[in-house]
Amino acid sequence: MSEPAFFSPEWAALVGEALNAGPAEPVRAGKLQEYWDLFDFIKSVYPASWALGCRDLPAEPGPEAGAGSGAGPAYLNVSWGGGSVTDCRIIGPDEPLAATYVLAMDYAGWKALHEGYDAQRTVMYRKILLEDGNLLEFFKSIYFFVECLSVIGAVPASYPALVTA
């Protein structure tokens, strides 16, 4: 079985499942239980949604291409409620964004995250930027977001090669 294409509907479905499952046990073993208690508490009451964009998503040929047809940014829309992901899907560049927080990162940043680049550094070094939403409210639950971003980065996907002109 091949990996789903990055930013495809199949990949988004796997991301939703992975976020509901939460960080893997080896990841949890590396931090204090109090940290995970706080993570689990925030997850249980988190009411927000994210639109996580890829600014320069390469187009993929064929009918199974993801939302990134080269026409503009695509977004992974993740909605939370009742301690779980209630919706996780790809939104194309022509669809309206109705997320609490809109963040975006370049394709190279997404690929680096997938290849093991640290999610905390991704946020700290401004590889992913908050483009819309209340900055203070967003950062009140930044550790929850960072752990979720790490989970997203670990979801298997095939990344198309960038074509340079």
TORNU-969951 format. One record per residue (C-alpha): residue number from 1; residue in three letters; z negated, y negated, x. Coordinates in steps of 0.5 Angstrom, whole numbers, plus 2048, in hexadecimal, padded with zeros to 3 digits. Example, Ala and Ser with C-alpha at 12.3 -4.5 7.8 and 13.67 -1.06 7.14 Angstrom:
% residues 2
<site><resi>1</resi><resn>ALA</resn><zz>7F0</zz><yy>809</yy><xx>819</xx></site>
<site><resi>2</resi><resn>SER</resn><zz>7F2</zz><yy>802</yy><xx>81B</xx></site>
This chain:
% residues 165
<site><resi>1</resi><resn>MET</resn><zz>800</zz><yy>800</yy><xx>800</xx></site>
<site><resi>2</resi><resn>SER</resn><zz>802</zz><yy>7F9</yy><xx>803</xx></site>
<site><resi>3</resi><resn>GLU</resn><zz>7FE</zz><yy>7F3</yy><xx>803</xx></site>
<site><resi>4</resi><resn>PRO</resn><zz>7FF</zz><yy>7EE</yy><xx>7FD</xx></site>
<site><resi>5</resi><resn>ALA</resn><zz>802</zz><yy>7E8</yy><xx>7FF</xx></site>
<site><resi>6</resi><resn>PHE</resn><zz>7FE</zz><yy>7E2</yy><xx>801</xx></site>
<site><resi>7</resi><resn>PHE</resn><zz>7FD</zz><yy>7DD</yy><xx>7FB</xx></site>
<site><resi>8</resi><resn>SER</resn><zz>800</zz><yy>7E2</yy><xx>7F6</xx></site>
<site><resi>9</resi><resn>PRO</resn><zz>7FD</zz><yy>7E4</yy><xx>7F0</xx></site>
<site><resi>10</resi><resn>GLU</resn><zz>7FB</zz><yy>7EB</yy><xx>7F2</xx></site>
<site><resi>11</resi><resn>TRP</resn><zz>7F8</zz><yy>7E8</yy><xx>7F8</xx></site>
<site><resi>12</resi><resn>ALA</resn><zz>7F4</zz><yy>7E3</yy><xx>7F3</xx></site>
<site><resi>13</resi><resn>ALA</resn><zz>7F2</zz><yy>7E9</yy><xx>7EF</xx></site>
<site><resi>14</resi><resn>LEU</resn><zz>7EF</zz><yy>7EC</yy><xx>7F6</xx></site>
<site><resi>15</resi><resn>VAL</resn><zz>7EB</zz><yy>7E6</yy><xx>7F7</xx></site>
<site><resi>16</resi><resn>GLY</resn><zz>7E8</zz><yy>7E6</yy><xx>7F1</xx></site>
<site><resi>17</resi><resn>GLU</resn><zz>7E6</zz><yy>7ED</yy><xx>7F2</xx></site>
<site><resi>18</resi><resn>ALA</resn><zz>7E3</zz><yy>7EB</yy><xx>7F9</xx></site>
<site><resi>19</resi><resn>LEU</resn><zz>7DF</zz><yy>7E5</yy><xx>7F7</xx></site>
<site><resi>20</resi><resn>ASN</resn><zz>7DC</zz><yy>7E9</yy><xx>7F1</xx></site>
<site><resi>21</resi><resn>ALA</resn><zz>7DA</zz><yy>7EE</yy><xx>7F6</xx></site>
<site><resi>22</resi><resn>GLY</resn><zz>7D7</zz><yy>7E9</yy><xx>7FB</xx></site>
<site><resi>23</resi><resn>PRO</resn><zz>7D7</zz><yy>7E9</yy><xx>802</xx></site>
<site><resi>24</resi><resn>ALA</resn><zz>7D7</zz><yy>7F0</yy><xx>805</xx></site>
<site><resi>25</resi><resn>GLU</resn><zz>7D0</zz><yy>7F4</yy><xx>808</xx></site>
<site><resi>26</resi><resn>PRO</resn><zz>7D2</zz><yy>7F3</yy><xx>80F</xx></site>
<site><resi>27</resi><resn>VAL</resn><zz>7D3</zz><yy>7EB</yy><xx>80E</xx></site>
<site><resi>28</resi><resn>ARG</resn><zz>7CC</zz><yy>7EB</yy><xx>80A</xx></site>
<site><resi>29</resi><resn>ALA</resn><zz>7C8</zz><yy>7EF</yy><xx>80F</xx></site>
<site><resi>30</resi><resn>GLY</resn><zz>7CA</zz><yy>7E9</yy><xx>814</xx></site>
<site><resi>31</resi><resn>LYS</resn><zz>7C6</zz><yy>7E4</yy><xx>810</xx></site>
<site><resi>32</resi><resn>LEU</resn><zz>7BF</zz><yy>7E3</yy><xx>80E</xx></site>
<site><resi>33</resi><resn>GLN</resn><zz>7BD</zz><yy>7E6</yy><xx>807</xx></site>
<site><resi>34</resi><resn>GLU</resn><zz>7BB</zz><yy>7DF</yy><xx>804</xx></site>
<site><resi>35</resi><resn>TYR</resn><zz>7C2</zz><yy>7DC</yy><xx>806</xx></site>
<site><resi>36</resi><resn>TRP</resn><zz>7C5</zz><yy>7E2</yy><xx>801</xx></site>
<site><resi>37</resi><resn>ASP</resn><zz>7C0</zz><yy>7E1</yy><xx>7FC</xx></site>
<site><resi>38</resi><resn>LEU</resn><zz>7C2</zz><yy>7D9</yy><xx>7FC</xx></site>
<site><resi>39</resi><resn>PHE</resn><zz>7C9</zz><yy>7DC</yy><xx>7FC</xx></site>
<site><resi>40</resi><resn>ASP</resn><zz>7C8</zz><yy>7E0</yy><xx>7F6</xx></site>
<site><resi>41</resi><resn>PHE</resn><zz>7C4</zz><yy>7DB</yy><xx>7F2</xx></site>
<site><resi>42</resi><resn>ILE</resn><zz>7CA</zz><yy>7D6</yy><xx>7F3</xx></site>
<site><resi>43</resi><resn>LYS</resn><zz>7CF</zz><yy>7DB</yy><xx>7F1</xx></site>
<site><resi>44</resi><resn>SER</resn><zz>7CB</zz><yy>7DD</yy><xx>7EB</xx></site>
<site><resi>45</resi><resn>VAL</resn><zz>7CB</zz><yy>7D5</yy><xx>7E8</xx></site>
<site><resi>46</resi><resn>TYR</resn><zz>7D1</zz><yy>7D3</yy><xx>7EB</xx></site>
<site><resi>47</resi><resn>PRO</resn><zz>7D5</zz><yy>7CF</yy><xx>7E6</xx></site>
<site><resi>48</resi><resn>ALA</resn><zz>7DB</zz><yy>7CC</yy><xx>7EA</xx></site>
<site><resi>49</resi><resn>SER</resn><zz>7E2</zz><yy>7CE</yy><xx>7EB</xx></site>
<site><resi>50</resi><resn>TRP</resn><zz>7E7</zz><yy>7CD</yy><xx>7F2</xx></site>
<site><resi>51</resi><resn>ALA</resn><zz>7EE</zz><yy>7CC</yy><xx>7F3</xx></site>
<site><resi>52</resi><resn>LEU</resn><zz>7EF</zz><yy>7CE</yy><xx>7FA</xx></site>
<site><resi>53</resi><resn>GLY</resn><zz>7F6</zz><yy>7CC</yy><xx>7FC</xx></site>
<site><resi>54</resi><resn>CYS</resn><zz>7FB</zz><yy>7CE</yy><xx>802</xx></site>
<site><resi>55</resi><resn>ARG</resn><zz>7FF</zz><yy>7C7</yy><xx>803</xx></site>
<site><resi>56</resi><resn>ASP</resn><zz>804</zz><yy>7CB</yy><xx>807</xx></site>
<site><resi>57</resi><resn>LEU</resn><zz>805</zz><yy>7D2</yy><xx>804</xx></site>
<site><resi>58</resi><resn>PRO</resn><zz>80B</zz><yy>7D5</yy><xx>806</xx></site>
<site><resi>59</resi><resn>ALA</resn><zz>810</zz><yy>7D7</yy><xx>801</xx></site>
<site><resi>60</resi><resn>GLU</resn><zz>811</zz><yy>7DF</yy><xx>801</xx></site>
<site><resi>61</resi><resn>PRO</resn><zz>818</zz><yy>7E1</yy><xx>7FF</xx></site>
<site><resi>62</resi><resn>GLY</resn><zz>819</zz><yy>7E6</yy><xx>7F9</xx></site>
<site><resi>63</resi><resn>PRO</resn><zz>816</zz><yy>7E7</yy><xx>7F2</xx></site>
<site><resi>64</resi><resn>GLU</resn><zz>80F</zz><yy>7E8</yy><xx>7F4</xx></site>
<site><resi>65</resi><resn>ALA</resn><zz>80E</zz><yy>7E2</yy><xx>7F8</xx></site>
<site><resi>66</resi><resn>GLY</resn><zz>807</zz><yy>7DE</yy><xx>7F7</xx></site>
<site><resi>67</resi><resn>ALA</resn><zz>806</zz><yy>7D7</yy><xx>7F4</xx></site>
<site><resi>68</resi><resn>GLY</resn><zz>808</zz><yy>7D4</yy><xx>7FA</xx></site>
<site><resi>69</resi><resn>SER</resn><zz>810</zz><yy>7D4</yy><xx>7F9</xx></site>
<site><resi>70</resi><resn>GLY</resn><zz>810</zz><yy>7CE</yy><xx>7FE</xx></site>
<site><resi>71</resi><resn>ALA</resn><zz>810</zz><yy>7C9</yy><xx>7F9</xx></site>
<site><resi>72</resi><resn>GLY</resn><zz>809</zz><yy>7C6</yy><xx>7FA</xx></site>
<site><resi>73</resi><resn>PRO</resn><zz>802</zz><yy>7C8</yy><xx>7FB</xx></site>
<site><resi>74</resi><resn>ALA</resn><zz>7FF</zz><yy>7CE</yy><xx>7F7</xx></site>
<site><resi>75</resi><resn>TYR</resn><zz>7F8</zz><yy>7CF</yy><xx>7F5</xx></site>
<site><resi>76</resi><resn>LEU</resn><zz>7F3</zz><yy>7D5</yy><xx>7F5</xx></site>
<site><resi>77</resi><resn>ASN</resn><zz>7EF</zz><yy>7D3</yy><xx>7EE</xx></site>
<site><resi>78</resi><resn>VAL</resn><zz>7E8</zz><yy>7D7</yy><xx>7EE</xx></site>
<site><resi>79</resi><resn>SER</resn><zz>7E4</zz><yy>7D5</yy><xx>7E8</xx></site>
<site><resi>80</resi><resn>TRP</resn><zz>7DC</zz><yy>7D8</yy><xx>7E8</xx></site>
<site><resi>81</resi><resn>GLY</resn><zz>7D8</zz><yy>7D9</yy><xx>7E2</xx></site>
<site><resi>82</resi><resn>GLY</resn><zz>7D2</zz><yy>7DD</yy><xx>7E1</xx></site>
<site><resi>83</resi><resn>GLY</resn><zz>7D1</zz><yy>7E0</yy><xx>7E8</xx></site>
<site><resi>84</resi><resn>SER</resn><zz>7D9</zz><yy>7E2</yy><xx>7E9</xx></site>
<site><resi>85</resi><resn>VAL</resn><zz>7E0</zz><yy>7E0</yy><xx>7EA</xx></site>
<site><resi>86</resi><resn>THR</resn><zz>7E2</zz><yy>7DF</yy><xx>7E3</xx></site>
<site><resi>87</resi><resn>ASP</resn><zz>7EA</zz><yy>7DD</yy><xx>7E5</xx></site>
<site><resi>88</resi><resn>CYS</resn><zz>7ED</zz><yy>7DE</yy><xx>7EB</xx></site>
<site><resi>89</resi><resn>ARG</resn><zz>7F5</zz><yy>7DC</yy><xx>7EB</xx></site>
<site><resi>90</resi><resn>ILE</resn><zz>7FA</zz><yy>7D9</yy><xx>7EF</xx></site>
<site><resi>91</resi><resn>ILE</resn><zz>7FC</zz><yy>7D2</yy><xx>7EC</xx></site>
<site><resi>92</resi><resn>GLY</resn><zz>803</zz><yy>7CF</yy><xx>7EF</xx></site>
<site><resi>93</resi><resn>PRO</resn><zz>805</zz><yy>7C8</yy><xx>7F1</xx></site>
<site><resi>94</resi><resn>ASP</resn><zz>807</zz><yy>7C6</yy><xx>7EA</xx></site>
<site><resi>95</resi><resn>GLU</resn><zz>801</zz><yy>7C8</yy><xx>7E6</xx></site>
<site><resi>96</resi><resn>PRO</resn><zz>7FB</zz><yy>7C4</yy><xx>7E5</xx></site>
<site><resi>97</resi><resn>LEU</resn><zz>7F5</zz><yy>7C4</yy><xx>7E9</xx></site>
<site><resi>98</resi><resn>ALA</resn><zz>7EE</zz><yy>7C5</yy><xx>7E4</xx></site>
<site><resi>99</resi><resn>ALA</resn><zz>7E9</zz><yy>7C7</yy><xx>7EA</xx></site>
<site><resi>100</resi><resn>THR</resn><zz>7E3</zz><yy>7C4</yy><xx>7EB</xx></site>
<site><resi>101</resi><resn>TYR</resn><zz>7E4</zz><yy>7C4</yy><xx>7F2</xx></site>
<site><resi>102</resi><resn>VAL</resn><zz>7EB</zz><yy>7C3</yy><xx>7F6</xx></site>
<site><resi>103</resi><resn>LEU</resn><zz>7EC</zz><yy>7C5</yy><xx>7FD</xx></site>
<site><resi>104</resi><resn>ALA</resn><zz>7F2</zz><yy>7C7</yy><xx>801</xx></site>
<site><resi>105</resi><resn>MET</resn><zz>7F3</zz><yy>7C9</yy><xx>808</xx></site>
<site><resi>106</resi><resn>ASP</resn><zz>7FA</zz><yy>7CA</yy><xx>80C</xx></site>
<site><resi>107</resi><resn>TYR</resn><zz>7FD</zz><yy>7D1</yy><xx>80C</xx></site>
<site><resi>108</resi><resn>ALA</resn><zz>7FB</zz><yy>7D2</yy><xx>814</xx></site>
<site><resi>109</resi><resn>GLY</resn><zz>7F4</zz><yy>7D1</yy><xx>812</xx></site>
<site><resi>110</resi><resn>TRP</resn><zz>7F4</zz><yy>7D6</yy><xx>80C</xx></site>
<site><resi>111</resi><resn>LYS</resn><zz>7F7</zz><yy>7DB</yy><xx>811</xx></site>
<site><resi>112</resi><resn>ALA</resn><zz>7F2</zz><yy>7DA</yy><xx>816</xx></site>
<site><resi>113</resi><resn>LEU</resn><zz>7ED</zz><yy>7DB</yy><xx>811</xx></site>
<site><resi>114</resi><resn>HIS</resn><zz>7F0</zz><yy>7E2</yy><xx>80F</xx></site>
<site><resi>115</resi><resn>GLU</resn><zz>7F0</zz><yy>7E3</yy><xx>817</xx></site>
<site><resi>116</resi><resn>GLY</resn><zz>7E9</zz><yy>7E2</yy><xx>818</xx></site>
<site><resi>117</resi><resn>TYR</resn><zz>7E8</zz><yy>7DB</yy><xx>819</xx></site>
<site><resi>118</resi><resn>ASP</resn><zz>7E1</zz><yy>7D9</yy><xx>816</xx></site>
<site><resi>119</resi><resn>ALA</resn><zz>7E0</zz><yy>7D6</yy><xx>80F</xx></site>
<site><resi>120</resi><resn>GLN</resn><zz>7DB</zz><yy>7D1</yy><xx>811</xx></site>
<site><resi>121</resi><resn>ARG</resn><zz>7DF</zz><yy>7CE</yy><xx>817</xx></site>
<site><resi>122</resi><resn>THR</resn><zz>7E5</zz><yy>7CE</yy><xx>812</xx></site>
<site><resi>123</resi><resn>VAL</resn><zz>7E0</zz><yy>7C9</yy><xx>80E</xx></site>
<site><resi>124</resi><resn>MET</resn><zz>7DD</zz><yy>7C6</yy><xx>813</xx></site>
<site><resi>125</resi><resn>TYR</resn><zz>7E3</zz><yy>7C4</yy><xx>817</xx></site>
<site><resi>126</resi><resn>ARG</resn><zz>7E7</zz><yy>7C2</yy><xx>811</xx></site>
<site><resi>127</resi><resn>LYS</resn><zz>7EC</zz><yy>7C7</yy><xx>811</xx></site>
<site><resi>128</resi><resn>ILE</resn><zz>7EB</zz><yy>7C7</yy><xx>809</xx></site>
<site><resi>129</resi><resn>LEU</resn><zz>7EA</zz><yy>7C1</yy><xx>806</xx></site>
<site><resi>130</resi><resn>LEU</resn><zz>7E7</zz><yy>7BF</yy><xx>7FF</xx></site>
<site><resi>131</resi><resn>GLU</resn><zz>7EC</zz><yy>7BB</yy><xx>7FC</xx></site>
<site><resi>132</resi><resn>ASP</resn><zz>7E9</zz><yy>7BA</yy><xx>7F5</xx></site>
<site><resi>133</resi><resn>GLY</resn><zz>7E2</zz><yy>7BB</yy><xx>7F2</xx></site>
<site><resi>134</resi><resn>ASN</resn><zz>7DB</zz><yy>7B8</yy><xx>7F4</xx></site>
<site><resi>135</resi><resn>LEU</resn><zz>7DA</zz><yy>7B9</yy><xx>7FB</xx></site>
<site><resi>136</resi><resn>LEU</resn><zz>7D2</zz><yy>7B9</yy><xx>7FB</xx></site>
<site><resi>137</resi><resn>GLU</resn><zz>7D2</zz><yy>7BE</yy><xx>7F5</xx></site>
<site><resi>138</resi><resn>PHE</resn><zz>7D7</zz><yy>7C2</yy><xx>7F9</xx></site>
<site><resi>139</resi><resn>PHE</resn><zz>7D3</zz><yy>7C2</yy><xx>7FF</xx></site>
<site><resi>140</resi><resn>LYS</resn><zz>7CC</zz><yy>7C4</yy><xx>7FB</xx></site>
<site><resi>141</resi><resn>SER</resn><zz>7CF</zz><yy>7CB</yy><xx>7FB</xx></site>
<site><resi>142</resi><resn>ILE</resn><zz>7D3</zz><yy>7CB</yy><xx>802</xx></site>
<site><resi>143</resi><resn>TYR</resn><zz>7D0</zz><yy>7D1</yy><xx>804</xx></site>
<site><resi>144</resi><resn>PHE</resn><zz>7D2</zz><yy>7D5</yy><xx>7FE</xx></site>
<site><resi>145</resi><resn>PHE</resn><zz>7D9</zz><yy>7D2</yy><xx>7FF</xx></site>
<site><resi>146</resi><resn>VAL</resn><zz>7DA</zz><yy>7D4</yy><xx>806</xx></site>
<site><resi>147</resi><resn>GLU</resn><zz>7D8</zz><yy>7DB</yy><xx>805</xx></site>
<site><resi>148</resi><resn>CYS</resn><zz>7DD</zz><yy>7DC</yy><xx>7FF</xx></site>
<site><resi>149</resi><resn>LEU</resn><zz>7E2</zz><yy>7D9</yy><xx>804</xx></site>
<site><resi>150</resi><resn>SER</resn><zz>7E1</zz><yy>7DE</yy><xx>809</xx></site>
<site><resi>151</resi><resn>VAL</resn><zz>7E1</zz><yy>7E3</yy><xx>803</xx></site>
<site><resi>152</resi><resn>ILE</resn><zz>7E8</zz><yy>7E0</yy><xx>801</xx></site>
<site><resi>153</resi><resn>GLY</resn><zz>7EA</zz><yy>7E1</yy><xx>808</xx></site>
<site><resi>154</resi><resn>ALA</resn><zz>7E9</zz><yy>7E8</yy><xx>809</xx></site>
<site><resi>155</resi><resn>VAL</resn><zz>7ED</zz><yy>7EA</yy><xx>803</xx></site>
<site><resi>156</resi><resn>PRO</resn><zz>7F3</zz><yy>7EE</yy><xx>806</xx></site>
<site><resi>157</resi><resn>ALA</resn><zz>7FA</zz><yy>7EA</yy><xx>805</xx></site>
<site><resi>158</resi><resn>SER</resn><zz>800</zz><yy>7EA</yy><xx>809</xx></site>
<site><resi>159</resi><resn>TYR</resn><zz>802</zz><yy>7E3</yy><xx>80B</xx></site>
<site><resi>160</resi><resn>PRO</resn><zz>809</zz><yy>7E1</yy><xx>80C</xx></site>
<site><resi>161</resi><resn>ALA</resn><zz>80C</zz><yy>7DE</yy><xx>812</xx></site>
<site><resi>162</resi><resn>LEU</resn><zz>80C</zz><yy>7D7</yy><xx>813</xx></site>
<site><resi>163</resi><resn>VAL</resn><zz>814</zz><yy>7D5</yy><xx>814</xx></site>
<site><resi>164</resi><resn>THR</resn><zz>815</zz><yy>7CF</yy><xx>818</xx></site>
<site><resi>165</resi><resn>ALA</resn><zz>81B</zz><yy>7CB</yy><xx>818</xx></site>
